[in-house]
């Protein structure tokens, strides 16, 4: 699993199109398929992360477990 900086996540969240996101990923040296970019843009349109959620995604104090709104329990540390 790749770790992203807060700045990379902020830049990605500002992308409005799949092509913008793909260009950003390329400029950051991140491998991202068109399908992955389409999925991300679709998800981004559904909701915005709070500052607290963004901090957790960008390497904050960890997963909130099964009820975590950031990862929905997918990244459970105790697995």
C-alpha positions in Angstrom: 0.0 0.0 0.0 1.4 3.4 -1.0 1.5 6.2 1.5 0.6 9.7 0.3 1.5 13.1 1.8 -1.1 15.5 2.9 -0.1 17.8 0.0 -0.6 15.0 -2.5 -4.1 14.2 -1.1 -5.0 17.9 -1.2 -3.9 18.2 -4.8 -5.9 15.0 -5.7 -9.0 16.4 -4.0 -8.8 19.5 -6.1 -8.9 17.5 -9.4 -12.2 17.9 -11.1 -11.6 15.4 -14.0 -10.1 12.0 -14.5 -7.5 13.6 -16.9 -6.5 16.1 -14.2 -6.0 13.3 -11.7 -4.1 11.2 -14.1 -1.8 14.1 -15.0 -1.2 14.8 -11.2 -0.5 11.1 -10.5 2.0 11.1 -13.4 3.7 14.2 -12.2 4.0 12.7 -8.6 5.3 9.4 -9.9 2.2 7.5 -8.8 0.9 4.6 -10.9 -2.8 5.1 -11.4 -5.0 3.4 -14.0 -7.8 5.3 -15.8 -10.3 3.0 -14.1 -8.9 3.8 -10.6 -9.0 7.5 -11.5 -12.6 7.3 -12.6 -13.5 5.5 -9.4 -11.8 8.1 -7.3 -13.4 11.0 -9.1 -16.8 9.3 -8.7 -16.2 8.8 -5.0 -15.0 12.3 -4.5 -18.2 13.7 -5.9 -20.2 11.9 -3.3 -18.6 13.5 -0.3 -15.7 15.6 1.0 -13.4 14.6 3.8 -13.2 16.7 6.9 -9.8 18.0 8.1 -9.7 15.3 10.7 -10.5 12.6 8.2 -7.8 14.1 5.8 -5.2 14.0 8.6 -6.0 10.3 9.2 -5.7 9.4 5.6 -2.5 11.3 5.2 -0.8 9.4 8.1 -2.5 10.7 11.2 -3.0 8.7 14.3 -4.4 5.7 12.6 -7.6 3.9 11.7 -10.8 4.4 13.6 -11.7 0.8 13.2 -14.9 -0.8 11.8 -16.9 2.5 12.1 -14.1 4.7 10.7 -15.6 7.0 8.0 -12.2 7.4 6.4 -11.5 3.7 5.5 -14.7 2.1 6.6 -12.7 -0.5 8.6 -10.7 -1.6 5.5 -7.3 -0.7 6.9 -7.7 -2.1 10.4 -4.3 -2.1 12.0 -5.1 -5.2 14.0 -5.7 -7.5 11.0 
